[in-house]
Amino acid sequence: MRLYRSIAKGDPMYILYGGDFTRAPLVQWVLEEGKIEYELRKVDIMNGEHRSERFLAINPAGLVPVLITPEGNVLYEVAALMLYLADRHQISDLAPLSTDPDRGLFLSAVFHIAADIQSEMKRFHFPHRFSLRSEDNAGIQELAKSLVLSRLDVLNTRLSQTGPYALGNRFSLADFYLCFWIAYLDRKAVCQHFSAIATLYDLVRSRASAASYLEETERMANTYATMMKKQPDGVIT
Ligand SMILES: N[C@@H](CCC(=O)N[C@@H](CS)C(=O)NCC(=O)O)C(=O)O
């Protein structure tokens, strides 16, 4: 996976703050798909770089990804970054344009993942932040996982009726977004249990542009799961 692309001096360009164990690859993938010039600046969240003075000056919330536009606007929230890039650069292969009748289905899929799946994944990866006693961490993580699974169950039924993609026969970034989080979950069990989601995952993973990102995410997920076992009180405080 190419992590840095140089551009000619003077070209307008984006700067993406991201790095390992983050959701920044979602944005990076959109940039690559749109053949948009950018520079990736890695933030080492494992070593607390997202809480450094330098990074907090960029995003006081201390979260990645952050996208700096060619005009210098500082943007955050991964779903917003993906939508913004797809809209601004008219990447209609990834996102139906605002006048497209599929836009509503698309937005509802993206917002559902952002609000109801991603937030539980945060609880799954950081259970210690949601518990008062470390002995509750494992239970909180299990609960977060079961909530994600219940949402995937509903999505699975919908995909089996109107899939294979969130927009029927039309691929969009919503599919990649969902698969990214499945790669971070217990993907083998998920795919065994939910056949329409397994089909979607295989379809997305078979796309040349998506395969390397999902493989890398699977590796990150495996490594993070091992770290969580070794540090049940929290990999990142
Ligand atoms: N709602 C934000 C959440 C961003 C977020 O939680 N990013 C993670 C990396 S994927 C992070 O910065 N974690 C560091 C921490 O929570 O301390 C988004 O979707 O972009």
The ligand as a Tripos MOL2 file, in Angstrom:
@<TRIPOS>MOLECULE
LIG
   20    19     1     0     0
SMALL
NO_CHARGES

@<TRIPOS>ATOM
      1 N1        -16.0270   10.1080   15.5630 N.3       1 LIG1
      2 C1        -14.6480   10.1590   15.1490 C.3       1 LIG1
      3 C2        -13.8610    9.2620   16.0760 C.3       1 LIG1
      4 C3        -12.3790    9.2720   15.7560 C.3       1 LIG1
      5 C4        -11.6130    8.2690   16.6050 C.2       1 LIG1
      6 O1        -12.0970    7.7840   17.6200 O.2       1 LIG1
      7 N2        -10.4130    7.9510   16.1390 N.am      1 LIG1
      8 C5         -9.5690    7.0280   16.8570 C.3       1 LIG1
      9 C6         -8.6730    6.2760   15.9020 C.3       1 LIG1
     10 S1         -9.6430    5.2830   14.7940 S.3       1 LIG1
     11 C7         -8.6800    7.7910   17.7820 C.2       1 LIG1
     12 O2         -8.2310    8.8750   17.4640 O.2       1 LIG1
     13 N3         -8.4340    7.1930   18.9420 N.am      1 LIG1
     14 C8         -7.5800    7.7330   19.9420 C.3       1 LIG1
     15 C9         -8.2720    7.7550   21.2460 C.2       1 LIG1
     16 O3         -9.4970    7.5040   21.3110 O.co2     1 LIG1
     17 O4         -7.5950    8.0480   22.2330 O.co2     1 LIG1
     18 C10       -14.5350    9.7070   13.6850 C.2       1 LIG1
     19 O5        -15.3380    8.8700   13.3010 O.co2     1 LIG1
     20 O6        -13.6680   10.1870   12.9470 O.co2     1 LIG1
@<TRIPOS>BOND
     1     1     2 1
     2     2     3 1
     3     2    18 1
     4     3     4 1
     5     4     5 1
     6     5     6 2
     7     5     7 1
     8     7     8 1
     9     8     9 1
    10     8    11 1
    11     9    10 1
    12    11    12 2
    13    11    13 1
    14    13    14 1
    15    14    15 1
    16    15    16 2
    17    15    17 1
    18    18    19 2
    19    18    20 1
@<TRIPOS>SUBSTRUCTURE
     1 LIG1         1 GROUP 0 **** ****
